[in-house]
Amino acid sequence: MAAAAQLDSQKEKARKYVTETKKMLSRKRTPIKKFQTAVGLLRHASMILPAAAGFFTPINNALKVDENGNQRKHIGLGKHSEVREALLDLTVLRKLLSCRPTHVREIVPEMPKFAGYHDAAAEGGGGVWFSLQQQMQPLLWRLAFPEDIKKSVVSLKNPQGSITNSDLELAAEVCAVSVILYHAPIIRHQALGTLCDNTPTVSWVTKMASNANTPVSGRLLRGLAIRDADPPPKPKLAIPVSTIKSLKRGYTFSSYHQAIADLVIIAFFFLLRVGEYTASSRKDRKKKRTVALRTKDVTLWKGDRPIPHSAPLATLLTATSAKIKLENTKNGTKNATVHHGAQGGPICPVAALARRVHATYQLDPSGNANLGTATNRRGNRTVVSDRDINVAVRWAAMKDGLFERGYSQSRVSSHSLRAGGAMALKLNGKADSTIKIMGRWSSDTFITYIHSQIGALTVGLSVKMAREIMFHNVG
């Protein structure tokens, strides 16, 4: 009962803090006195909030005095304010941690259970992890930085760059922590130790604060704090082909729903990320690197000849193969192409593409329309959103009985289509290299889509392992 009462008390305090913060953020600026009072409460609460210190860098900078010793009278809280983002992050963290007790290991340092080293330069970053107690193979990771980051690094040729080498080293720290959180056998409440040869990065990570002149390090520390406070997400489960068939068979409530079903088929077979064929349902849409598929990015072939997009639907449906071209993707891959042949049946990816090309061409003959462009029930032109795909996939999973076969709704989403496509290739004996090419993975992260909990992967393994095979030591 005491623990429950303590938890209820924490929830009430969290509600009060969230309410007060929202009141302050409802304005574009706030008086310095009111801001100082709020920050004082935050610092007091942060003593038992794991990683909370990592959110304070922009707040600390806002409270600094100028070179004449004067302090600003108001603090800006505009839409793009760094202070606003930090306060919102702290609000989320406060709400998250009010729902569970804080373990002593989260606030009192222990000897590391995992040790890692990382390094970074303009080209990219990389590192290695070792377990000091658990049975775990050493983890070696590396990551190439996107071109826009490379071009922004300060150097002799680019003295006006916005990213320093220390920023890159801190980015490598964030990546390193993400790697071990995902791959470690047991990570909850386990201390991590990272080694780095960059003095500013070591100082920033130790203090979880930065006094740099640019906001880059402060943003990275916020990202590191979020990773430290939030448990690693569980990957979405792969869905079987039967679920795709259930969707195509039953998701026929309107032409808009049929368009969603075709997009699901396309995503499954072409291993698409949801942003590569839909529009975001979030109100604060930020410009992303990914360019969603457009009509002009699809080529339908009949034998060795392309079929014009202006052809009748009956002609488009005679296509024997199809190719898509992704102009730019999440990981920076440009003009990636994927090709599939027609296989007939209700879930043929080529036929699904033909129907989408015909529908989008009728709405916009220029070829620039998003492949998910459709007419909704009200007769308005719109673009299928990521939320529409999530709803459809979960509906199909329910119809296919997946939730009665070990699946949970929280682990089924649009990501399950990409995972399901990769799993289908694996179960049909395709090489890892083929799966990697089809999914346009630049590293071995695709392995996370091949889930060990899918029973078909381990059929017969225990029988084979139980066979007695005589051997002798030759060492």
N, C-alpha and C positions, 0 to 999 in steps of 0.2 A: 504493500500500500504506500509506503514511504517513497519508493521509486516512482510509482504512478503519480503521486502528488507533486514530486519534484519535476516530473516531465510536464505535468499540466501547468506548473508555475513557469517553466521555461517557455512553453507555448504562449502563455499570456504575455510574458515580457517581449517575446518576439513579435506578437501582434501589435503591441504598443509601439515598439521601435519601428516596425514597418509603416504603421499609420503616420507617425511623426515624420518619417523620412519622405513619405509620399506627399505630405503637406508641403514640406520644404521644396521638393522637386516639382511641385505644381507651378512654381514661379521660375522665371529665367535667371533670377539672382536672389541672394539672401543676405541679410546684414551679417557682418563679420562676427558680432557678439553671439547671434543665434547659431551661426555655423560652429563657432568655438565650443559652445555648450553641447551641440550634437556630437562633435568630434570627441569631446571629453567622455561622453557616455559610450561612444564606440570603443575608445581605447580601453575603458574599464571592462567592457564585454569581451574585447579581443583577448584578454588574458586566458580565457577558457575556450576560445574559438580557434581550433587548429588552422594554421596558415593564414589567419586574418591579417597579420602584419603585411603580407604581400600586397594588400589592396590600398595601403596608405600612402604610397609614393606620390600620386597626384594631389592627395589631400595635404600632405606635408609641403609640397611645392606651393600650393595655394596660400598657405599660412606664412610663407617666408616674407621677410621685410625686404624693401629695396635697398639700394646702395646708400641711401640717405637715412636708413633706419625707420622709414615709414611703412606702415602696413595698410593694405587696401581696405576700404570701408565696406565693400560688398564682394561676394564670391559669385562668379558667373556659373550658372547651372543650365546653360543652353543645351540644345539637342545634341550637339557634338562635343560637349564639354568632357574632358578627362575626369574631372571631379564627379560629374553626374554618373558616369559609367562606373566609377569606383564605389560610389554610394549604392548604386543598384546591385553591384556584385555583392557587397556586404549585406544587403537586404536578403538576397537569395541565400547566402551562406547562413545567415541568422535563422531563416525559416527552415533550412535543411537540417541544421544541427539542433533545433528546438524539438525535433521529432525523435531524437535518440540521445542517450547519455554520451558524454565525452569521455573516452577512455584515457586513463592517465598516461598511457604510452604515446598518445597524440600530442601531449603538451610537455612531457618530460623526456629529454633526449636519452636514448640508449645506445649501446654499441651497435654499429650497423650489422644487419643480417645479410645485406647485399652490398657489394662494392663495385663501383664502375668508374671508368675513365672516358672522357670525351674530348674532342678537339673540333675546331671549325675554322674555315677560311671562306673566302668569297665563293668558291666553287661549291662548297657543301660542308656537311658535318658528319661525324661518325663516332663510334665508340664501342666499348665492350662492357659486359656485365658478368660478374661472378657471384655465385652464392657461397656464403661463408658457413652455412649450416645445412641448408636443404640440398636434396639431390636434384641438381639442375645443370644441364649442359651450359657451358659459357655461351653468352649471347653476343654476337657481333652484328652491329647495325651501321648503316650509312645512308645518307640522304643528300641528293643533289638539290641545291637551292634554285628556285625559279629565276628566270632571266631578269625580271623586274627587281628582285633583291640583289642579284649580282651587279646590276647597273647602278644601284644606289649606295654601294659600299664606298666609304671614304678611302682614297688612295692618292698616290702622287699624281696620277692622271685625272682623278676626280676628287679634288680637295673639298668640293662643296656637297659631297654625298651626305645622305641623311642617316646612314647606318654605319656604325663603327665596328671594328673587329671584336670589341668586347660585347657588343650587341649580338654578334653572330655566335660567340662562345656561350652567351646566356641562352640563345635560341637552341643551341645544342643540348644544354642542360634540360630544357623543357622537353625536347625530343627524347632524351635519354630516360627521363622519368616516365614518360608515356610508354616507352618500350618495356621497361621492367614491370610497370603496373599491369600491362596486358599479358606478359608472358610468364611471370613468376608463378610457381605452383601455389604458394600461399603468400599473400602480400598484406593482408589486413593487419594493421597495427605493427607492421614490421619496419624497423628503421633502415633507411637507405644512406649509403655513403658514396658521394661522387667526388672524383678527383679532376682537377682542371689546372692548367698552367697559366691562366689569365687572372691577374690580381684583381681587377675591378669585378669580374664575374664572381670570384670567390667571396669578395666583400659583400656584393649585392645579395648573393644567395644566403650567406651567413646571417645578415641583418634583415633579409627579405625587404630591403628598401634601397632606393637608388637616388643619388643626388645629381645624376647626369642632366645635361642641358636639353636633351631631346626626350620625347615621351616614350621612345622605343623600349628602353629597359624597364620602365615602369609597367608598360603593357605586358611585357614578357613575364614579369614577376607576378602580375595578376593571373596570367595563364598558369604559371607554376603553382600558385596558391590554390586555384580551382582544382588542379589535378591532385594536389595533396589532400584537399578536403573532400573531394567527391570520389566515391569508389569507382573503379574502372567499369565501364558498361559491358554488359554481356552481349556478344554478337548476336545478330538476328539469325533465326533458324532458316535453313533452306527448306523450301516447299517443293513437294513432288509434282510431276507432270499432271497427275490426277486433279490437283487443285486448279491448275490452269484450265483444264478441260471443264471443270465444274463452273468456273467463272464464265467461260465462253458459252456454255450451255444455258446458264440461268440468268446472266446479267444482261437482260434484254428489255429492261423497263422503258427505255427510250433510246433514241438515236445517240444521245449523249452518253448513256451507259454503254452502248455498243462500241462507241469510240474509245471509252476507257478500257474495255475488254481487249480491243485490238492493241492498244498501247501496252497493256500488261503482257500480251503474247510477244510483242516486239522486244520489250525489256528483258523477258525471260531468255529468249533465244540469242539476243545480241549482247547479253550481259551488261545492260545499261545502268548507270547510276540515275537516280530519279531526276536530278537536275539536268540530265542530258536529253530529256524529252517532255518535261512539264514546266509549268510556271510555279514559283514559290507562293505558298498561301500566307506567308508572313506579311504583316502590314509594313514593317520596316525593312523592305527589300533592299539589300545592299548589292551593288554591282559585283558580280563574281566573274572569275576567269572562264568558267564553263560557258560554251555557246550551245544552246539547246538545238536539237535537230530541226531543220527546216525542210520544206518540200524539196527545195533544190539540192539538198544533201542526200537525196535518195535516187538511186538509179535502178530501174527495173529492166531486166534483160529477158528477151525471148531468144534462146540460143546465144548467138554472139552479137545480137543487135539490140540496142537500147530502145525501149518503148517510150514515146513522147508522153509527158504528163498530161497533155491535153486529150489523150485518147479516151474513148468511152471506158466505163468501168469494166465491161465485159472483156475488152481488149487487155486492159491492165491486169486482169485476173488470169490471163494466159501466160504471164511471166513465168519463166522457168528458174530464175534466180534473181537476187537483189543484193545491192551493195549500199551501205550507208557510209557517210564520211563525217567524222566529228571534227569540226574546225578547231576547237580548243577544249581541253578537258580539265578536270579538277587538278590533276598532277602535272599539268603543263604540256601534255602530249598534244601535238598539233597535226591536223589532217590525218588522223588515224582512220583506217578503213576496215570494215568487217563485211564479209560476204557469206551468204547462205543460199542454198538451193531450195527449190520448192519441194515439199514432201507430201502435199495433199492433206486431206483430213481437216478436222475443224480448227486445229491450232497451227496451221501453216504460217510461218512468219512472213513468207513472201506475199501470200494473200492478204495478210493483215496490213502489210506495208502498202499494197495496191489500194486497199480501201481507204487508208489514211491519205495517200497521195491524191486520190480522186476527190475526197471530201475537202481537203485543204486547198487544192487547186481551184475548185469551184468558188471558194471564198476569197482567194487571193491568187490570181494567175501569175503574179510576179515571181512566185517561188520562195518568197521570204517569210511566209507564214510558218509559225511554230507547228511542228507535226501534230501537236496536241490541240490545235485550233478546232473548235467545234461549235455547234449551235445548241444552247441549253434549252430547257423546257419552256422558258419564257420567250424563246425565239431570238435571244440575244447572242451575238458572237462572243465567245470567251475562249480561254485556254485551260485545258485540264490541269489541275493543280496537284502538287505532291500529296495533299490531304485526300483528294479524290482517289488517288492510287492506293493509299493506305486503307481507306474504307473498303475499297473493292477487294483488296487482297485478304483482308480479315473476314469479309463476307464469304469469300470463296473458301477460306480455311474452315469456317464454321460449317458450310454446306458439305465440304469434303470430310468432315468429322475429325479434323486434325486436333481439335481441342480435347477430344476423347482419346487421343493416341499420344499423349505426352507433351503436346505443344501448349504454350501459354500465349494469351493475346498480346502481352507486352513484348514478346519476342518474335512477333510476326508483323512485318511492315513492308514498305516498298523495297527495302534492302533485301528482303527474303527472295525477291525475284532474281537479283544478281547472284545471290548465294545459291538459289535453286538451279540456275543455269550452270554454274560452276560444278555443283554437285552432280547434275545430270551427266555432264561430260566425264566426270571422274568415275561414276558408276558404270559408264559405258566404255571404260577402258582407255580413255584418251590420256595422252601423256601430260604431265604437269606443264611442259613447255607450250603445248597447244592451248591449254586453259589460260596460261599467262598471256599469250598473244591475243586470244579471243577477248579477254577481259581488259586488255590494255594496261596490265599491271606492270610497273617499272621495277618492282621488287618481288620478293616472295610473300608479301602480305596476303596474296590470294589464298594461301594455305588456311587463313582464318575462316574462309568461307566453306572449307571442307570439314564439316563438323563430325567429331568422333561419336556424338550421340545418335547419329543416323545409323540404325541397326544394320542396314545393308552393307556397310563398310566392314563390319566385323563378323559377318556370317562365316561360320566354319573355322574361325581362328583358334578357338579354344580346343577344338578337335585336333587341329594340326599341332598345337603346342603340347598336347598331352601325349603325342606319339613318342615312343622311346627311340632315340637315335644314338647309337654308341659313338663316343668320340674319346680321344685321348689328348693329353697335353703334349705339345711338341716344342714348348718354349724352353 
